[in-house]
Amino acid sequence: MKYSVAVLTSLLHLAASQIDLTNWILELPVKADPLNPNNTEVATILNPQLNAVPRFSNEFFYTTPASDGQVFHTPVFPPNGQPQSGTPFVSTFLRESDPNSTFVHWDSTKGTHSLKADLAVTTFPGTTNAKMIVAEIKVNSNICVGCTSFALFAHAKSNPITYYLKGVFGNFTTTVDIDPAYQLGAKFNIEILVVEGVIYFYYNNELKSPEGGFKSTEQSVYYKAGAFSQNQNSVLHPAAAVNEVVFYSLAVTHNESTTPPQLPPPATTSVVSSEPTASATADAGKGAASPSTTAAATKSSSVVLSLFLAAVGFALM
């Protein structure tokens, strides 16, 4: 089978980055119009520019040197920085959209919705009460600006220096310990699954939600992923301070079917009291297997490898 140069370029580009950006809008930590002092909108990159070949990149959003991951680089105090709406914090974040860069919202009480990703937290702005959001379900609301149905937080603290991951449900009404001893730079996988009004969270293929999942009644929500700084203290976090996350894969699916998938029994998790912080208004069981299947992943890898080999063979003909 022979492919056109354009098709081969697209296939190899996608295989290298592992992330299809067709259904995303990129939000940057800077003003849309830096020359306008009254500007309050963040800069955004839409499609087809975002997912073009070669892929869009700048100092905040670029591929790893090995071209195996997408880096989200968010300085705490970027030049011409513009916070997200309803918060004092900046972010480099992907926001769900359709291929025409129109905002996508969905009803959490109906159907099945999933965000799956492989990622690693690589850089923190400090070790004193530093934190960032790396993935979340945002509520689309003019009444509760910045509200979130679920958010995965990465934290750092000192004496001694430790890192940990937490999940917050229901706009900070419930907090769950995800990984109390995270090693900076360690790759992990997640799935934020919503089934007929119940939110389940998987970390390294283990169910980490409250028992029975977390009930959601929100009828207009959307996924986001990236590096959303939750740091603003200029004493603790100097101008050079940076939040950084690398995503090696990222995929979202929606199924409006009213028949929920088979789920494993709820796992026992550590649920702690909510932690009221300024980030609450930010733009906002062991062994339980994720619904993702290894077979599907292997098949997908084989397809990409086959296409790559076909590309190489075609190039040599």
ROFI-570971 format. One record per residue (C-alpha): residue in one letter; x, y, z. Coordinates in Angstrom, 3 decimals. Layout:
BEGIN
A:X:Y:Z
...
END
This chain:
BEGIN
M:0.000:0.000:0.000
K:1.295:3.441:-0.923
Y:0.567:6.679:0.897
S:0.838:10.284:-0.206
V:3.566:12.419:1.308
A:0.921:14.432:3.208
V:-0.624:11.292:4.748
L:2.783:9.879:5.686
T:3.787:13.164:7.313
S:0.568:13.248:9.333
L:0.908:9.625:10.462
L:4.518:10.012:11.540
H:3.697:13.308:13.275
L:0.882:11.702:15.287
A:2.977:8.625:16.092
A:5.737:10.834:17.484
S:3.542:13.032:19.670
Q:0.994:10.379:20.725
I:-1.665:13.063:21.157
D:-4.310:14.028:18.629
L:-5.158:17.698:19.224
T:-8.090:17.801:16.806
N:-10.685:18.186:19.565
W:-8.849:20.607:21.817
I:-8.241:24.333:22.255
L:-4.946:25.393:23.831
E:-5.102:28.097:26.506
L:-1.822:29.877:27.263
P:-0.726:31.718:30.444
V:-0.445:35.086:28.695
K:-2.737:37.841:27.442
A:-4.457:37.505:24.098
D:-3.463:41.108:23.372
P:-0.320:42.049:25.328
L:-0.387:45.584:23.913
N:-3.805:46.275:25.405
P:-3.563:47.047:29.154
N:-7.299:46.400:29.526
N:-7.117:42.937:27.978
T:-8.437:40.211:30.302
E:-8.574:37.297:27.855
V:-6.025:34.500:27.777
A:-4.269:33.725:24.507
T:-5.726:30.670:22.757
I:-4.546:28.518:19.860
L:-7.342:27.060:17.739
N:-7.478:24.420:15.045
P:-6.324:23.891:12.382
Q:-3.241:25.723:13.694
L:-2.966:23.669:16.902
N:-2.905:20.252:15.247
A:-1.111:21.343:12.075
V:1.969:19.661:10.621
P:4.439:20.644:11.907
R:2.668:20.898:15.254
F:2.201:24.267:16.919
S:4.776:24.975:19.624
N:6.107:27.874:21.676
E:7.847:28.375:25.024
F:4.783:27.112:26.912
F:3.786:24.123:24.761
Y:6.291:21.903:22.980
T:7.311:18.284:22.453
T:9.980:16.506:24.473
P:13.469:16.119:22.966
A:12.621:12.473:22.223
S:9.311:13.560:20.591
D:7.437:11.118:22.803
G:5.482:13.594:24.909
Q:3.846:17.019:25.010
V:5.279:19.484:27.545
F:2.969:21.952:29.320
H:5.216:24.690:30.740
T:3.559:27.277:33.016
P:5.671:29.956:34.721
V:4.104:31.244:37.939
F:4.693:34.838:36.817
P:5.007:34.892:33.009
P:5.621:38.186:31.178
N:2.228:39.601:30.139
G:0.628:36.903:32.264
Q:-3.156:36.569:32.203
P:-4.946:34.523:34.893
Q:-7.805:32.217:34.059
S:-11.296:33.643:34.543
G:-12.398:33.602:38.181
T:-8.906:32.930:39.565
P:-5.560:34.674:40.180
F:-3.681:31.743:38.603
V:-2.258:31.151:35.119
S:-2.232:27.931:33.118
T:-1.124:26.127:29.980
F:-4.160:23.926:29.465
L:-6.054:22.040:26.793
R:-9.812:22.628:26.796
E:-12.264:20.259:25.122
S:-13.713:21.404:21.780
D:-14.933:20.078:18.449
P:-12.679:20.039:15.332
N:-13.866:23.565:14.484
S:-12.661:24.839:17.888
T:-16.202:25.318:19.172
F:-16.551:24.713:22.907
V:-17.902:21.271:23.823
H:-20.092:20.693:26.885
W:-21.745:17.476:27.969
D:-24.247:16.253:30.565
S:-22.569:14.273:33.352
T:-25.888:12.639:34.287
K:-26.270:10.919:30.913
G:-24.109:8.470:28.984
T:-20.484:7.461:29.514
H:-17.568:9.901:29.251
S:-13.858:9.200:29.650
L:-10.531:11.017:29.726
K:-7.476:8.733:29.656
A:-3.873:9.887:29.851
D:-0.285:8.872:30.530
L:1.653:11.721:32.130
A:4.371:12.815:34.544
V:4.739:15.863:36.776
T:8.280:17.043:36.076
T:8.787:20.497:37.636
F:7.375:22.358:40.630
P:7.799:26.061:41.396
G:9.112:25.279:44.871
T:8.693:22.908:47.771
T:6.658:25.115:50.110
N:2.940:24.641:49.599
A:3.322:24.439:45.811
K:0.533:22.847:43.797
M:-1.027:22.580:40.352
I:-4.020:20.984:38.637
V:-3.120:18.541:35.853
A:-6.568:17.263:34.781
E:-10.151:18.085:35.623
I:-13.843:18.167:34.802
K:-14.908:21.801:34.691
V:-18.430:23.072:35.271
N:-19.774:25.385:32.595
S:-21.605:27.984:34.680
N:-21.927:31.767:34.846
I:-23.111:31.438:38.438
C:-20.249:29.309:39.738
V:-17.269:30.568:37.734
G:-14.315:28.229:38.170
C:-16.273:25.398:39.775
T:-15.002:21.885:39.178
S:-16.663:18.453:39.416
F:-13.282:16.738:39.719
A:-9.653:17.873:39.717
L:-6.365:15.994:40.077
F:-3.880:18.053:42.103
A:-0.119:17.618:42.378
H:1.387:19.025:45.601
A:4.883:19.667:46.966
K:5.916:20.417:50.533
S:9.190:20.812:52.410
N:10.866:19.454:55.572
P:11.424:16.917:54.149
I:10.779:17.520:50.433
T:7.873:15.300:49.395
Y:5.381:15.213:46.544
Y:1.881:13.807:46.528
L:-1.273:13.614:44.384
K:-4.830:14.320:45.516
G:-8.224:14.154:43.859
V:-10.972:16.607:44.741
F:-14.608:15.928:43.958
G:-17.666:18.158:43.911
N:-15.906:21.531:43.943
F:-13.729:20.584:46.935
T:-16.444:18.958:49.036
T:-14.534:15.636:49.095
T:-10.779:15.064:48.891
V:-9.153:11.678:48.232
D:-5.470:10.756:48.672
I:-4.297:9.404:45.309
D:-0.538:8.930:45.844
P:0.995:10.173:49.126
A:4.571:9.423:47.981
Y:4.746:10.492:44.350
Q:8.249:10.629:42.850
L:8.768:13.739:40.730
G:9.101:12.751:37.070
A:7.501:9.317:37.477
K:5.095:8.428:34.676
F:1.567:7.342:35.646
N:-1.754:6.716:33.937
I:-5.183:8.059:34.811
E:-8.788:7.753:33.736
I:-11.521:10.202:34.717
L:-14.667:8.223:33.982
V:-18.241:9.511:34.265
V:-21.109:7.021:34.011
E:-24.716:8.158:34.300
G:-23.992:10.842:36.906
V:-21.241:9.020:38.833
I:-17.554:10.019:38.666
Y:-14.879:7.330:38.964
F:-11.140:8.022:39.040
Y:-8.435:5.476:38.189
Y:-4.745:5.908:39.008
N:-2.318:3.369:37.555
N:-5.328:1.138:36.809
E:-6.579:1.208:40.413
L:-9.917:2.701:41.372
K:-9.330:5.682:43.667
S:-12.810:7.187:43.929
P:-14.907:7.371:47.099
E:-16.830:4.143:47.659
G:-19.547:3.841:45.032
G:-18.096:6.711:43.032
F:-18.940:10.392:43.432
K:-22.425:11.529:42.433
S:-22.608:14.396:39.943
T:-25.718:16.344:38.941
E:-23.959:18.823:36.627
Q:-25.557:19.012:33.178
S:-22.908:21.118:31.421
V:-19.262:20.149:31.945
Y:-16.067:19.567:29.937
Y:-12.584:18.073:30.304
K:-9.329:20.015:30.663
A:-5.708:18.834:30.939
G:-2.296:20.475:31.325
A:-0.418:22.527:33.928
F:-2.676:24.896:35.879
S:-0.592:26.770:38.443
Q:-2.060:27.233:41.924
N:0.810:29.402:43.156
Q:0.945:33.169:43.473
N:3.079:33.967:46.523
S:6.034:35.932:45.107
V:8.142:35.277:48.209
L:7.811:31.496:48.070
H:7.732:31.299:44.283
P:10.172:33.669:42.513
A:9.875:34.909:38.951
A:11.808:31.911:37.626
A:9.397:29.424:39.243
V:7.695:27.004:36.826
N:4.965:24.340:36.806
E:5.579:21.617:34.238
V:3.783:18.440:33.170
V:4.490:16.052:30.295
F:1.576:14.192:28.666
Y:2.618:11.084:26.737
S:-0.937:10.238:25.693
L:-4.311:11.937:26.032
A:-7.682:10.804:24.687
V:-11.333:11.645:25.361
T:-14.391:9.593:24.382
H:-18.122:10.185:24.769
N:-20.879:7.577:24.512
E:-24.436:8.808:24.899
S:-25.754:5.274:25.376
T:-28.000:4.838:28.407
T:-26.519:1.390:29.082
P:-23.572:1.838:31.485
P:-20.461:-0.351:31.086
Q:-19.571:-3.110:33.516
L:-17.537:-1.631:36.366
P:-15.374:-3.333:39.002
P:-16.596:-3.229:42.616
P:-15.677:0.000:44.471
A:-12.293:0.000:46.190
T:-11.608:1.233:49.688
T:-9.812:4.560:49.472
S:-8.548:7.157:51.886
V:-11.027:10.020:51.972
V:-9.964:13.095:53.900
S:-11.697:16.327:54.797
S:-11.987:19.012:52.182
E:-9.228:21.600:52.092
P:-10.581:25.107:51.475
T:-8.004:26.997:49.447
A:-7.911:29.867:47.014
S:-7.803:27.279:44.263
A:-11.392:26.332:45.054
T:-12.454:29.068:42.675
A:-9.837:28.216:40.057
D:-10.858:27.754:36.446
A:-12.029:25.590:37.355
G:-9.263:-0.772:46.239
K:-6.329:-2.218:45.185
G:-6.310:-4.128:41.932
A:-9.573:-2.713:40.545
A:-8.926:-2.580:36.821
S:-9.714:0.395:34.627
P:-12.222:-0.198:31.817
S:-9.306:0.367:29.419
T:-8.026:-2.880:27.951
T:-4.437:-3.835:27.322
A:-5.496:-5.578:24.141
A:-6.878:-2.347:22.698
A:-3.690:-0.506:23.541
T:-1.569:-3.240:21.959
K:-3.691:-3.189:18.812
S:-3.371:0.597:18.581
S:0.426:0.375:18.952
S:0.577:-2.313:16.263
V:-1.407:-0.134:13.863
V:0.933:2.822:14.416
L:3.994:0.570:13.991
S:2.549:-0.909:10.798
L:1.905:2.534:9.386
F:5.413:3.607:10.319
L:6.954:0.563:8.625
A:4.771:1.149:5.595
A:5.963:4.735:5.517
V:9.593:3.666:5.674
G:9.054:1.051:2.974
F:7.334:3.573:0.734
A:10.141:6.099:1.259
L:12.711:3.524:0.149
M:10.812:2.547:-3.006
END
